[in-house]
């Protein structure tokens, strides 16, 4: 390999993990990496005076401590003279590396068309540039999201969209892709304190960090496209390659209740990692209705009993279920969940003449298979299908108010309730999509 590679390390913790000093495994690994590979350079963008081990082995620069990791990376880009095709790894220094082969994995993905790669998957956000940012609530400034964006980039934030996010603890991209979005955004002011509802003061690290995180997520999603974004894992903070610490702590409280995200396999470099609860479900898979026989599908419809209290097949303009099943468009835009050769779930998309930019979605999962996240997986699979094949910009859905399971699936898949539509019979949900 002779591809030019630049590591940019946000330096703050250095040799401290879980409150213990003198732990230098991450730094030692970078030293060996740089010594053994002439095409790899490591630069430390420091927000605190570095230790001697860093000063003696790396190029570094001490910058004013503003912008957290996003500020550190952006200042490094402005300082370094990088070639456009340089592959860049941006990493916080409180990182536990388990397998350095992520370098080859990420480079391969970049060569195959990915524009940015993160470690563990992160929460999406419905981003509205003209609404008040949560940080402004704490600072009592009334600033909108767009007010935190650099003036020269504010024209880029011109629509509402659901932003897929990549945390600043780790990312791989190419320098010309960073130039494409004119650098990273970050809150360009010193960290300050806010007051909780009970009057106690706390430093606003998370609100500052999340504001920067989602401003960049907006640009990644809009200008790179979701099909150019990848992750090493569907688990928050962790992959088989590395663990992202939480403010210098390897283990944090949220690990006990944060479960893996249910996301499409093509979002992931290696596919979903298998967890113990997944192993019994290896025979469950999803296929297009075109690959199912009418006998299989009709048997599924006839088997629905308790499910009919909260779901019915919307035939739209079709005369019968068989008429819909035989339609070529319906076959390609409907998904069946299979347990081996048995249909146990179904999702279909359909349009409405008055809504040219939107599609309706409907799904059902057999009662005995519910609670396994299959509904959420169906919704995310449909979303990816639309993004890859169709011009529509929004998905609409409706469910009965007492259908808690459906509501949970929609919320987990990033849908939000449309409170502007008055309908006593149904809850209306929607999700905006942008290529």
C-alpha positions, 0 to 999 in steps of 0.5 A: 500500500502506498496511498497517502494516509493522515491520522489527525488525533484530537489530544486531550486525555493522552495517557489517562483512562478510567482515571488512571495515568500512564496508560499509553497503549493508544499512543504506542500503537500510533508510534509503531504505525508511523514508524513502520509505514512511510505513507502514514503521518500522525498529527496531534491537534492538541487542546491541552499541553501534550505529554513528552511521549507525544512531543518526542514522536509526532508533529503536533500543535497546541490550539485554543480549546474551542470546538471539542473534537470537531474544532480540533480536526478542522483546525488541523485541516487548516494547518496541514497541507494535504493532497486532495486524495489523502485518506484521513482518519480523525480520532479522539485520543481516549480510544481503545484500539482492539484491531488496527486492521480497521485501516485497511477495511476503511480504505477499501470502503473509500475505494469502493465509493464510501465518503465517510465511515464512523465507528458505532452507529449513532442516533439520527436526528430530524434537523430543522436549521431554522428552529432553536437549538437545544444548546440555546435553551441552556445558554438562553440565547434563542439562537437557531441551529443555523446561527451556529454554522459559519456564515460562509456555509449557512447557504448549505443549510436550506432544507429540513431533513433527517440527518444520519450522524457519525460521532467525532470520536472516529471517522475516516474520509478523504480530504477532498470530501472535507473540502466538498463540504467546506470543512467541519462545523463546530460551536465556536465559543468556549465551554460554559455552564448551564443550569438544570431545572433544579438550579444546579450548574453543569458544564455544557459539554454534551450540548456543545458536542451534540450541536457540532455533531448534528451540524456536521451530520446534516452536511454529511447526509445532504452532500454525501448522501446516505448511500455514501455513509458507512459504519464499522458497527451497529453498536453505540461506541463499540465495534470489533476494532475499537471502543470509544471512551466516554470522557476517558472512561472505558465503561460508562453507565449507558452501556447497560441499557443501550442495545444495538441499532436495527439498521440495514446491513448495507450501512455496515462495513462488515454487516451486523455483528451477531449477538446471543439473542440474534443467533436463534433468528438466523433463519429469518430473512427478508425478500421481495414479494416477487420472490414469494409464491401466491400460495405462500402469500395467501396462506400468510394472509389467511393465517392473520387473526389477532393481527387484523385488529390493528392491520388490514391489507390496503388494496388501493385500486386493486380488486383483490389481494391476488390482483395486487399480488400479480401487479409487477410494481407491487411485487417490487415494492413489497417486502415479505419477512420469511421464517425459512419458507413461511411468510411471517411479516409483510410491508408494502408501499403505495402512492396517493395521486395528490401526494406526488412526493410521498409514499404511504407505508404499511406493515404487519408482523405475525403476533408470535414474532413480534418484539424482535425488532422486525417492524423497525427493520422493515421500515428501514429496509423500505427507506433504503429501497426508496433512497436507492430506486425512487424519487419520493422525499417523504414516507407517510404512515398511520396506525391506531392510537392504541397500537403501541408496538407499531408506534414504537417501531416507527419511532425507533426507525426515525418517524415522528408524529404529525400533530398538524393533521387532525384524525381521531381514528389514526395516528399519522407518522412521517419521515422525510428523506433526501438524496 
